[in-house]
Amino acid sequence: MRFWTKLALASGVLCLFVSAASAAVVESFRSGGWNGSAYTDDATGRLSTCVAAATYQSGITLYVQVDTSYSWAIGFSAPHWNMDVGSDIPLQYRIDRGAWQQGVAKATSKDLARMQMPQGSYIITRFRRGRTMYVYDGAYNYEFRLTGTSRLMARLAKCVERNVARYGAAPGVGTAAAAPAAPSGGLGQADPAPAQNTAAAADPQLAIEATQALFNLMGSAGISGLKLIPDGQREEDLNGLHAVAADDARTLVAHIFASGSYESEQKLMSLIIADSAENCDGSFSSGTERVTEGGKDVFSSYANCEAGDFQLIERVAIVKRGAGGVHVYGVADTYVGEGGGAPVSPPELTDPDFYAAAAAAAD
């Protein structure tokens, strides 16, 4: 269920890198291992910027931003960092064996820093064609593999072009300097964390709401025996989600996308199915349907992956949220035959029962 991590990233972490005070997502996309979004300024409705991000095994997320003037910036974040907000951070960086370049990043939050990049073609060409970017903050060295950056930069430029045509361009985005501050001690001001795949931290209020909805769903569907798994104690692919419960054969999740944090229900569902297909090493089938349960519209899907005596069935239900946005519920059922050891098979949960429980869960 790796798609949950990617959706949480697209709807949450990217927003932190947008320089506009208030922004809405009008497009989400993937380019290789990068997840991107286009943002409009709520005050004007015009495009402000396009941003993409990739999280590395170190737990650090690398961001790339292109604004409406095609200026670009990069950024770095990690949940364990603790920077002085507003401080300037002198950096040195180079790509592959190129010469070291000087730059200054601005700490826009305690765990995120943004650095405007030069307009000349030299650095952007090396960034697109390079293999590795090295960054030194005066205390620690950081290394980022530049996988897929050529396609990424072309995709970000297309994102700007397409959405400027749709919404117009917001002026002066992405290049305004913040108030000067004394240089800080470095990006993290602490030892880098152990390697991990870190998702966006769950919003506490939404996590409470989603957890209650998850309990409601389990009660309505007659599901028992699952254990609620706290964030940080889950499988890596599930960290950052609002609510997760699981046992050896079944995983149940609930996540809330607030208004403006996603492009459309259709886009969310297409991302879910595409990622399920990408991570299936055997035969794969999928489908979607729209049903009405309890007077509510439920947009549902299934994805079936079979490899030898292993089968994974993932089902998703998207239901509109009363406070705006949507609830997304997912259930992943694993079946393993005798060839994989002791047979594994979750209790039956029919599609109608799952969809009816999802419709009633947020009431």
C-alpha positions in Angstrom: 0.0 0.0 0.0 2.8 2.4 -0.9 0.4 4.7 -2.6 -0.8 6.1 0.8 2.7 7.5 1.5 2.8 9.2 -1.9 -0.7 10.7 -1.5 0.1 12.0 2.0 3.3 13.6 0.7 1.5 15.2 -2.2 -1.2 16.7 0.0 0.9 17.7 2.9 4.7 18.2 2.7 4.7 20.0 -0.6 2.5 22.8 0.8 5.3 23.7 3.3 7.6 24.7 0.4 5.1 27.1 -1.3 6.2 30.7 -0.5 2.6 32.1 -1.0 0.8 32.7 2.3 -2.2 30.8 1.2 -2.4 28.3 -1.7 -4.6 25.6 -3.2 -3.5 22.5 -5.2 -4.9 22.6 -8.8 -2.8 19.8 -10.2 -0.9 16.8 -8.9 1.5 14.7 -10.8 4.3 12.1 -10.6 7.5 12.0 -12.6 9.5 8.9 -11.8 10.1 8.9 -8.0 9.1 12.6 -7.7 5.7 13.8 -6.5 4.6 17.2 -7.6 1.8 19.8 -7.4 0.8 23.1 -8.9 -0.5 25.8 -6.5 -2.6 28.9 -7.0 -2.6 31.9 -4.8 -5.9 32.0 -2.9 -6.0 35.8 -3.0 -5.9 36.0 -6.8 -6.7 32.5 -8.1 -3.6 32.7 -10.2 -0.8 30.1 -10.5 1.9 30.8 -7.9 4.3 27.9 -8.4 4.9 24.2 -9.2 6.9 22.0 -6.7 8.0 18.4 -6.7 9.7 16.4 -3.9 11.4 13.1 -3.4 12.3 11.5 0.0 15.6 9.8 0.4 16.6 6.9 2.7 18.4 9.4 5.0 14.9 10.7 5.8 15.7 14.0 4.0 13.3 15.3 1.4 14.6 17.2 -1.6 12.3 19.8 -3.2 12.5 21.4 -6.6 10.4 24.5 -7.3 9.7 26.4 -10.6 7.7 29.7 -10.3 5.8 31.5 -13.0 8.9 33.4 -14.2 10.7 30.1 -14.5 13.0 30.9 -11.7 13.9 27.8 -9.7 14.8 26.9 -6.2 15.6 23.8 -4.2 14.9 22.9 -0.6 15.6 20.4 2.0 13.6 19.1 5.0 13.7 16.4 7.6 11.4 15.9 10.6 14.3 15.7 13.0 15.8 19.1 12.1 15.4 22.1 14.4 16.5 25.3 12.6 15.9 28.9 13.6 13.0 30.1 11.4 14.1 33.0 9.2 17.9 32.3 9.6 20.3 32.3 6.7 22.3 29.1 6.1 25.4 29.3 4.0 25.8 26.2 1.8 28.3 24.8 -0.6 27.0 22.5 -3.3 28.3 20.7 -6.4 27.0 18.2 -8.9 29.2 15.2 -9.7 32.8 16.4 -10.1 31.8 20.0 -10.9 33.2 23.0 -9.1 31.8 23.9 -5.7 29.1 26.6 -5.8 28.1 29.0 -3.0 24.5 29.5 -1.9 22.4 30.6 1.0 19.3 28.8 2.1 16.6 30.4 4.2 15.0 28.4 7.0 11.3 28.8 6.2 10.3 26.5 9.1 12.2 24.6 11.8 12.6 21.6 9.6 12.7 23.1 6.1 15.2 25.3 4.2 14.8 26.8 0.7 17.6 28.0 -1.6 17.1 30.1 -4.7 19.2 28.8 -7.6 21.0 30.9 -10.2 19.3 31.6 -13.5 22.3 30.7 -15.7 22.1 27.5 -17.7 25.2 25.9 -16.3 23.8 24.7 -12.9 20.4 23.8 -14.3 22.0 21.8 -17.1 24.2 19.9 -14.6 21.2 19.4 -12.4 19.3 17.8 -15.2 22.1 15.6 -16.5 24.0 14.9 -13.2 24.1 11.8 -11.2 24.7 13.1 -7.7 24.4 16.5 -5.9 26.6 17.1 -2.9 25.7 19.7 -0.2 27.9 20.9 2.7 26.5 23.1 5.4 29.7 23.7 7.3 29.2 20.8 9.6 27.7 17.9 7.6 27.8 16.5 4.1 24.6 15.5 2.3 24.3 13.4 -0.9 21.4 13.3 -3.2 21.0 11.0 -6.2 19.6 13.0 -9.1 17.5 10.2 -10.6 15.0 11.4 -13.2 15.8 15.1 -12.9 15.9 15.7 -16.6 12.3 14.6 -17.0 11.4 16.3 -13.8 12.5 19.7 -14.9 10.7 19.3 -18.2 7.6 18.3 -16.3 7.8 21.3 -13.9 8.2 23.6 -16.9 5.1 22.0 -18.5 3.3 22.4 -15.2 3.9 26.1 -15.2 3.1 26.6 -18.8 -0.2 24.6 -18.6 -1.4 26.2 -15.4 -0.5 29.8 -16.3 -2.6 29.3 -19.4 -5.5 28.1 -17.2 -5.2 30.5 -14.2 -2.8 33.3 -15.2 0.4 34.0 -13.3 0.6 35.4 -9.8 3.3 38.1 -9.8 6.5 38.1 -7.7 6.2 34.5 -6.5 9.2 32.6 -5.1 11.9 35.2 -5.3 11.1 37.7 -2.5 13.8 37.8 0.1 12.9 37.3 3.7 14.1 39.6 6.6 17.8 39.1 7.1 19.0 37.1 10.0 22.2 35.8 11.5 23.6 32.6 9.8 22.5 29.4 11.6 24.8 26.5 12.5 23.7 24.4 9.5 20.7 22.7 8.0 19.9 20.3 10.8 21.9 21.6 13.7 21.9 18.0 14.8 23.3 14.7 13.7 21.5 13.2 10.7 18.9 10.7 11.7 19.3 7.0 10.8 18.2 6.1 7.3 14.5 5.8 6.9 11.6 6.5 4.5 9.7 9.3 6.2 6.3 10.5 5.2 4.6 13.7 6.2 3.5 13.9 9.8 -0.2 13.4 10.3 -2.2 16.5 11.2 -3.3 15.8 14.9 -6.9 17.1 14.5 -7.5 15.2 11.3 -5.8 12.1 12.8 -8.4 12.2 15.7 -11.3 12.5 13.2 -9.9 9.8 11.0 -9.3 7.4 13.9 -12.9 7.8 15.0 -14.1 7.2 11.5 -11.9 4.1 11.3 -13.4 2.7 14.5 -16.9 3.5 13.1 -16.1 1.6 9.9 -14.8 -1.4 11.7 -18.0 -1.5 13.9 -20.3 -1.1 10.9 -18.5 -3.8 8.9 -18.2 -6.2 11.8 -14.4 -6.2 11.7 -12.6 -7.2 14.8 -9.1 -8.3 16.0 -7.2 -5.4 14.3 -4.8 -3.4 16.3 -4.5 0.3 16.0 -0.9 1.1 14.9 0.5 4.5 16.0 2.4 6.6 13.5 6.1 5.7 13.6 5.5 2.1 14.6 4.0 1.1 11.3 5.5 -0.3 8.2 7.4 2.5 6.4 4.8 2.8 3.7 2.0 3.7 6.2 3.7 6.3 8.3 2.1 9.7 7.9 -1.4 8.4 7.5 -4.2 9.6 9.8 -5.3 6.1 11.1 -4.1 2.6 10.5 -5.2 -0.7 12.0 -3.8 -4.1 11.1 -3.2 -7.8 11.8 -1.2 -10.4 9.9 -3.7 -10.7 7.1 -5.5 -7.4 6.8 -4.6 -3.7 6.9 -7.3 -1.0 7.2 -6.5 2.7 6.8 -8.4 6.0 6.9 -7.0 9.3 5.6 -8.6 12.7 5.2 -7.9 15.1 2.3 -9.1 18.5 3.2 -10.5 20.9 0.6 -7.8 22.3 -1.7 -5.3 19.5 -0.9 -6.1 17.4 -4.0 -7.0 17.9 -7.6 -10.0 15.6 -7.8 -11.4 12.3 -6.6 -10.6 10.8 -10.0 -7.0 11.9 -9.7 -6.6 10.4 -6.3 -8.1 7.1 -7.4 -5.9 6.9 -10.5 -2.8 7.5 -8.4 -3.9 4.7 -6.1 -4.5 2.2 -8.9 -1.3 3.1 -10.8 0.8 2.6 -7.7 -0.8 -0.7 -6.9 0.0 -1.8 -10.5 3.6 -0.6 -10.2 4.3 -2.6 -7.1 2.7 -5.8 -8.3 5.3 -8.4 -9.3 2.7 -10.8 -10.7 -0.5 -10.6 -12.7 -2.6 -7.5 -12.0 -6.2 -6.5 -12.5 -8.2 -3.5 -11.3 -11.5 -1.7 -11.7 -13.6 1.2 -10.3 -17.3 1.8 -9.8 -19.5 4.4 -8.3 -22.3 3.3 -5.9 -24.8 4.9 -3.6 -24.9 3.7 0.0 -27.1 5.3 2.7 -27.8 8.2 0.4 -24.0 8.9 -0.1 -22.0 8.6 -3.2 -19.1 6.2 -2.8 -16.3 6.1 -5.4 -14.7 2.6 -5.1 -11.9 0.6 -6.6 -10.2 -2.8 -6.3 -6.7 -3.9 -7.3 -5.8 -7.6 -7.4 -2.2 -8.8 -7.5 -1.4 -12.5 -7.8 2.1 -14.1 -7.8 2.3 -17.8 -7.2 0.4 -18.7 -4.1 0.4 -15.1 -2.9 -2.6 -12.8 -3.5 -3.1 -9.1 -2.4 -6.5 -7.5 -2.8 -6.7 -3.8 -2.2 -10.0 -2.0 -2.0 -10.6 1.7 -1.7 -13.7 3.8 -1.0 -13.7 7.6 -1.3 -16.6 9.4 0.4 -17.2 13.1 0.6 -16.5 14.7 4.0 -19.1 17.0 5.6 -16.5 19.6 6.6 -15.1 19.6 3.0 -12.7 17.3 1.2 -13.0 13.6 1.3 -12.5 10.5 3.5 -10.4 7.8 1.9 -10.7 4.3 3.3 -8.6 1.4 2.2 -8.5 -2.3 3.1 -5.6 -4.6 2.0 -6.2 -8.3 2.3 -3.4 -10.8 2.0 -3.9 -14.4 1.1 -1.0 -17.0 1.2 -1.4 -20.6 0.3 0.3 -23.6 2.0 3.4 -23.1 -0.2 4.3 -20.0 1.8 4.0 -21.7 5.2 0.9 -21.6 7.3 -2.1 -20.5 5.1 -3.1 -16.8 5.6 -6.6 -15.7 4.9 -8.5 -12.7 6.4 -12.2 -13.0 7.4 -14.6 -12.3 4.6 -15.5 -8.7 4.0 -17.8 -8.3 1.0 -17.7 -5.2 -1.2 -21.3 -4.2 -0.3 -20.4 -4.4 3.4 -17.2 -2.4 3.0 -18.9 0.3 0.9 -21.8 0.6 3.3 -19.5 0.8 6.3 -17.4 3.5 4.5 -20.5 5.6 3.8 -21.6 5.4 7.4 -18.2 5.8 9.0 -18.0 9.6 9.1 -21.5 10.1 10.5 
